[in-house]
Structure formats: C-alpha cells, structure tokens
Amino acid sequence: MALLMEGLERLGDAQEAYARITIWPAGRTGGPGILQNTYGECVLLVCPLNSTSTRMESETPITLGRAASIGRDAWAHPYEHKHGNYLPSRWAMAEARSRGLDDVVMCRPDGSPVEASSSNLLAFDGDRWATPKLERNGLGGIARNALMRQGVVESAMDAGTLEKSTGLALVNSVRGLRFVREYEGNSLEVEGPHIDELRRWWSAVVVGWRV
C-alpha cells in the first residue's frame, strides 16, 4: 500500500490511474533483470489511464512484421515468470525500429507465431478472433486472459496464419489494444463488424478493471 500511495502521489493531478504489481517470494531479490527495491519483495508500476503511453486503445493503427533476428522457443527462457525474460523482447523491438515498423511478431523455429515484443497477438480468421497457444513459449498476459473470457479463443497457429488473417491486433494491459493496418507490407482491415466486436470486448475488459 505504501508503494501504491507513493506512485499515486508522483502522478500528481491524474484523475484515474492503473497499477500493476510484480511479486516474488519473501527472501528472494527477484528474477534476473529486476532490481531489488527498498521493500525487497515487489515492483509496482503506476500510470495514469489517460496518458499517451497508457491509452486503452490506440487511435492510430500500427505496422507489424515477422521478426527475422529473434524467435521464441521453450528452451531459451520459459515465460512462466515474466521478469528476467525481457532481452528477446528488447531485441525484437530493436529490429522493428530498424525496419521502420511499430512492432514485430516473434515465432517458434517452425514459423508459428507466439507474441509481439511486449504484447499478445490477436488474429481474425474470417469467423472469429483467436490468440496463439503459448505453451511454454510466450507470456499469457492479463489482457489476453481477460479477452479470452469475452470471446477470443486460444488456437494453434501455423507459419501462414497471419498472412491469411483479415484482421490483426496487439494487446497489452498497459499499452491497451492496438489494431494492425499493415503486416509485412500487406494492408489489413481496421474497420468493420469484426473490429467493432473486438472493441466492444476490450471496452468490457477496461470497464471491469475500473470497477
């Protein structure tokens, strides 16, 4: 509670805020890549909901590609624990920037998609919104899990799934929902009944978080 109050005080005049906490067992200093704070047991992120970095849905659709320099596979770093596994994500974002993209999708060695650099992936196959099965390859984020309770299904995806999809989106509990306007140079739909459906589901998720 002391950490939360400190975070809210630092936000100043923010009317609404989002808090995200990472906790590890007492007596440990966290996983690789997390610095121990003064309390030694948790890290807390507090952001205003109405800031440009935490809008619950981006107004501008993004460009997306398939990562060429970094992939996701179980032997590298299992994502059962989030902290300590950010290096592949940083490499993926560096590749995206070098290619003039907003993000890239990291894939398994067989080419099947897993996730973007810091977001879970959603794909529309003409009938339903689906998210890749992660197994031990990716992080099941809380935004992904919440959308699965609304209607998004978990599905096995192969190397050609994204090229065949008529709609793509990324979701992250802090960055929100972002629709993809272009994947590997090919234009995608950013308006239509299926887009509105996902927006409604996401709106229900956000309302639930604010209650």
C-alpha positions as CSV (number, residue, x, y, z in Angstrom):
1,M,0.0,0.0,0.0
2,A,2.9,2.4,0.8
3,L,4.3,1.8,-2.7
4,L,0.9,2.4,-4.3
5,M,0.4,5.6,-2.4
6,E,3.9,6.8,-3.4
7,G,3.1,6.0,-7.1
8,L,-0.2,7.9,-7.0
9,E,1.5,10.9,-5.3
10,R,4.1,11.1,-8.0
11,L,1.3,11.2,-10.7
12,G,0.1,14.4,-9.3
13,D,-3.2,15.5,-10.9
14,A,-4.1,12.2,-12.7
15,Q,-7.8,11.5,-12.3
16,E,-7.6,7.8,-12.9
17,A,-4.6,5.5,-12.6
18,Y,-3.6,2.0,-13.4
19,A,-1.4,0.0,-11.0
20,R,0.5,-3.2,-11.9
21,I,2.4,-5.2,-9.4
22,T,5.0,-7.9,-9.7
23,I,5.7,-10.0,-6.6
24,W,8.2,-12.7,-5.8
25,P,8.7,-14.9,-2.7
26,A,10.0,-13.4,0.5
27,G,13.7,-13.7,0.9
28,R,14.5,-13.5,-2.8
29,T,15.6,-10.5,-4.8
30,G,13.5,-11.2,-7.9
31,G,14.5,-12.8,-11.1
32,P,17.3,-11.8,-13.4
33,G,16.8,-8.2,-14.7
34,I,14.8,-7.0,-11.7
35,L,16.5,-4.7,-9.2
36,Q,15.5,-5.2,-5.6
37,N,13.6,-2.2,-4.3
38,T,13.7,-0.9,-0.7
39,Y,10.9,-3.3,0.3
40,G,12.7,-6.3,-1.3
41,E,9.6,-8.1,-2.4
42,C,7.8,-6.3,-5.2
43,V,7.9,-3.8,-8.1
44,L,5.0,-1.5,-8.7
45,L,4.2,0.4,-11.9
46,V,1.6,3.1,-11.7
47,C,0.4,5.0,-14.8
48,P,-2.4,7.5,-15.5
49,L,-5.1,5.9,-17.7
50,N,-5.4,9.0,-19.8
51,S,-1.7,9.3,-20.7
52,T,-0.4,8.8,-24.2
53,S,1.5,5.7,-23.1
54,T,-1.5,4.1,-21.4
55,R,-4.5,4.8,-23.6
56,M,-6.7,1.8,-23.5
57,E,-7.0,1.8,-27.3
58,S,-4.5,3.5,-29.7
59,E,-6.2,5.9,-32.1
60,T,-3.6,5.1,-34.8
61,P,-3.4,1.6,-36.3
62,I,0.1,0.2,-36.4
63,T,2.5,-1.6,-38.8
64,L,3.7,-5.1,-37.9
65,G,6.2,-7.6,-39.3
66,R,7.6,-11.0,-38.7
67,A,10.8,-11.0,-36.6
68,A,13.8,-12.2,-38.5
69,S,16.5,-11.8,-35.9
70,I,14.8,-13.2,-32.8
71,G,12.4,-16.0,-32.1
72,R,10.6,-17.7,-29.2
73,D,11.1,-21.2,-28.1
74,A,10.8,-23.1,-24.8
75,W,14.5,-23.8,-24.3
76,A,15.5,-20.2,-24.4
77,H,13.7,-18.7,-21.5
78,P,10.3,-20.1,-20.4
79,Y,7.8,-17.4,-19.7
80,E,6.3,-19.0,-16.6
81,H,7.7,-15.9,-14.8
82,K,7.6,-12.6,-16.5
83,H,10.7,-10.9,-15.0
84,G,14.1,-11.7,-16.4
85,N,12.9,-12.6,-19.9
86,Y,12.8,-9.2,-21.4
87,L,16.0,-9.5,-23.5
88,P,14.3,-11.2,-26.5
89,S,11.6,-8.5,-26.4
90,R,14.2,-5.8,-26.5
91,W,15.9,-7.4,-29.5
92,A,12.6,-7.7,-31.2
93,M,11.7,-4.0,-30.7
94,A,15.2,-3.0,-31.9
95,E,14.5,-5.0,-35.1
96,A,11.1,-3.3,-35.5
97,R,12.6,0.1,-35.2
98,S,15.4,-0.7,-37.7
99,R,12.8,-1.8,-40.2
100,G,10.6,1.2,-39.7
101,L,7.8,-0.9,-38.0
102,D,5.9,-0.4,-34.9
103,D,6.4,-4.0,-33.7
104,V,7.4,-7.5,-34.9
105,V,6.0,-10.9,-34.1
106,M,8.4,-13.4,-32.6
107,C,7.9,-17.0,-33.8
108,R,8.9,-20.5,-33.0
109,P,11.5,-22.3,-35.1
110,D,8.7,-23.8,-37.2
111,G,7.4,-20.3,-38.0
112,S,4.3,-20.4,-35.9
113,P,3.6,-17.0,-34.3
114,V,3.8,-16.5,-30.5
115,E,3.7,-12.9,-29.5
116,A,5.0,-9.4,-30.3
117,S,7.8,-7.7,-28.4
118,S,5.6,-6.6,-25.5
119,S,2.1,-7.6,-26.4
120,N,0.0,-10.6,-27.1
121,L,-1.2,-11.3,-30.6
122,L,-4.9,-11.5,-31.9
123,A,-5.8,-12.7,-35.3
124,F,-9.2,-12.8,-37.1
125,D,-9.6,-15.7,-39.5
126,G,-12.8,-14.6,-41.1
127,D,-15.0,-16.1,-38.5
128,R,-13.5,-15.5,-35.0
129,W,-10.8,-13.7,-33.1
130,A,-8.1,-16.0,-31.9
131,T,-4.8,-15.8,-30.0
132,P,-1.9,-18.2,-30.4
133,K,-1.5,-21.1,-28.0
134,L,1.6,-20.2,-25.9
135,E,2.5,-23.4,-24.2
136,R,6.0,-22.6,-22.7
137,N,6.9,-20.1,-25.5
138,G,5.2,-16.9,-24.5
139,L,3.6,-14.9,-21.7
140,G,-0.1,-15.2,-21.1
141,G,-0.7,-11.6,-20.2
142,I,-3.7,-10.4,-18.1
143,A,-5.2,-8.5,-21.0
144,R,-5.1,-11.6,-23.2
145,N,-6.7,-13.7,-20.5
146,A,-9.4,-11.1,-20.0
147,L,-10.2,-11.0,-23.7
148,M,-10.4,-14.8,-23.7
149,R,-13.2,-14.5,-21.2
150,Q,-15.0,-12.2,-23.5
151,G,-14.9,-14.4,-26.6
152,V,-11.3,-14.6,-28.0
153,V,-10.3,-18.2,-28.4
154,E,-6.9,-19.8,-28.0
155,S,-5.9,-21.6,-31.2
156,A,-2.9,-23.4,-32.7
157,M,-1.5,-21.2,-35.5
158,D,0.9,-22.2,-38.2
159,A,3.5,-20.2,-40.1
160,G,1.0,-19.0,-42.6
161,T,-1.8,-18.0,-40.2
162,L,-1.0,-14.3,-40.1
163,E,-0.8,-13.9,-43.9
164,K,-4.2,-15.4,-44.2
165,S,-5.8,-13.3,-41.4
166,T,-8.1,-10.4,-42.4
167,G,-7.5,-8.6,-39.1
168,L,-4.7,-8.4,-36.6
169,A,-4.3,-6.7,-33.2
170,L,-1.9,-6.5,-30.3
171,V,-3.0,-6.2,-26.7
172,N,-1.1,-5.3,-23.5
173,S,-2.6,-4.4,-20.2
174,V,-0.6,-1.1,-20.0
175,R,-0.5,-0.1,-23.7
176,G,-4.0,-1.3,-24.4
177,L,-5.5,-2.6,-27.7
178,R,-3.8,-1.7,-31.0
179,F,-5.1,-2.7,-34.4
180,V,-2.7,-3.5,-37.2
181,R,-3.1,-1.7,-40.5
182,E,-0.2,-3.4,-42.3
183,Y,1.5,-6.7,-41.8
184,E,4.7,-7.4,-43.8
185,G,3.6,-4.7,-46.3
186,N,0.1,-6.1,-46.8
187,S,-2.9,-3.9,-45.8
188,L,-5.3,-5.2,-43.3
189,E,-8.8,-4.2,-42.3
190,V,-9.1,-1.7,-39.4
191,E,-12.8,-1.1,-39.7
192,G,-15.8,-3.5,-39.9
193,P,-18.1,-5.6,-37.7
194,H,-15.2,-7.8,-36.5
195,I,-13.2,-4.8,-35.5
196,D,-16.2,-3.3,-33.6
197,E,-16.7,-6.7,-31.9
198,L,-13.2,-6.7,-30.5
199,R,-13.5,-3.1,-29.5
200,R,-16.7,-4.0,-27.5
201,W,-14.9,-6.9,-25.8
202,W,-12.0,-4.7,-24.9
203,S,-14.3,-2.0,-23.6
204,A,-15.9,-4.5,-21.3
205,V,-12.5,-5.6,-20.0
206,V,-11.5,-2.0,-19.2
207,V,-14.8,-1.2,-17.5
208,G,-14.3,-4.3,-15.4
209,W,-10.8,-3.2,-14.4
210,R,-12.1,0.2,-13.3
211,V,-14.9,-1.1,-11.1
